[in-house]
Amino acid sequence: MPSFKVDTSTAVVFVATAPTPKLVSKQTGERAIDRETGAGLSTVGLLISDEGEGNLYQVTVPETGLPDGLVPGMPVSVVGLKARDWENTSNGQTRHGIAFRAVALTVGA
């Protein structure tokens, strides 16, 4: 599926939730891995505010792109943010949404 660049150049971005490992399976605890780099993936909650509107996004980032010490409330910049729509069917139920992925986060706005 195609992905689309998300421009955050005029946005204010804060960490909402600290990074947690992204899992392939909750049952086995297997961690998701970036196919290109082999780095483990994490999910971090980001509050992105732009043009008077703020939204919370769960963004997947390779652990190599996460600075140490990210805590809620910390201002960050997002490098290479992309959005991709997804859909899957399991047990007759179809689910869909938008997945967000970034190359890295840097501390400071």
C-alpha positions in Angstrom: 0.0 0.0 0.0 1.2 3.5 -0.7 2.4 5.8 2.1 2.1 9.5 2.3 4.5 12.1 3.9 3.1 14.0 6.8 4.4 17.6 7.2 5.1 18.5 10.8 7.3 21.5 10.0 4.7 24.0 11.5 3.5 21.7 14.3 4.3 21.6 18.0 5.0 17.9 19.0 5.2 16.5 22.5 5.7 13.0 23.8 2.4 11.8 25.2 3.4 8.2 26.1 6.9 6.8 26.5 8.1 4.3 23.8 7.1 0.7 24.3 8.3 -2.3 22.2 6.0 -3.0 19.3 5.0 -6.7 19.3 4.3 -9.1 16.5 2.3 -11.3 18.8 1.1 -10.6 22.3 0.9 -14.3 23.0 4.6 -15.0 22.3 6.0 -11.6 23.1 7.9 -11.5 19.8 9.1 -8.0 19.0 8.5 -6.4 15.6 11.6 -5.8 13.6 12.3 -3.2 10.9 12.8 -5.3 7.7 15.4 -2.9 6.2 17.6 -2.3 9.2 16.9 -5.2 11.5 16.3 -2.8 14.4 13.6 -3.4 16.9 10.5 -1.3 16.6 8.8 0.7 19.3 5.5 2.7 19.5 5.4 6.1 21.1 2.4 8.3 21.6 2.8 11.8 20.2 0.6 14.9 20.7 0.8 16.8 17.5 -0.7 20.3 17.5 -1.0 22.5 14.4 -3.3 25.2 13.3 -5.3 25.2 16.6 -6.0 21.5 16.6 -4.2 18.8 18.6 -4.3 15.1 18.1 -2.8 12.0 19.7 -1.0 9.6 17.3 0.6 6.3 18.0 3.8 6.3 15.9 6.1 3.4 15.2 9.8 4.3 15.3 12.9 2.0 15.0 14.8 1.9 18.3 17.8 3.3 16.5 15.8 6.5 15.9 14.8 7.0 19.5 16.9 9.3 21.8 17.4 8.1 25.4 15.2 9.5 28.1 12.0 10.2 26.2 9.3 11.0 28.8 5.8 12.4 28.6 5.7 16.2 28.1 9.0 16.4 26.3 9.1 18.4 23.1 10.4 16.5 20.1 10.7 16.9 16.3 9.6 14.1 14.0 11.9 13.0 11.2 10.3 11.3 8.1 6.7 10.9 9.3 4.6 8.9 6.9 1.0 7.6 7.1 -0.3 4.4 5.5 -3.8 3.0 5.4 -4.3 -0.6 6.4 -7.0 -3.2 6.4 -7.2 -6.8 7.6 -9.9 -9.5 8.1 -9.8 -12.0 10.9 -12.6 -14.3 12.0 -14.9 -12.6 9.5 -14.3 -9.2 11.0 -12.7 -6.5 8.8 -10.7 -3.8 10.6 -9.0 -0.8 9.0 -7.1 2.3 10.0 -4.1 4.5 9.4 -0.6 3.5 10.6 2.0 6.2 11.3 5.7 5.5 11.0 8.7 7.8 11.5 12.4 7.4 10.8 13.4 9.1 14.1 12.5 11.5 16.9 14.9 14.3 18.0 14.7 16.1 21.3 13.6 19.7 21.1 11.0 21.5 19.0 
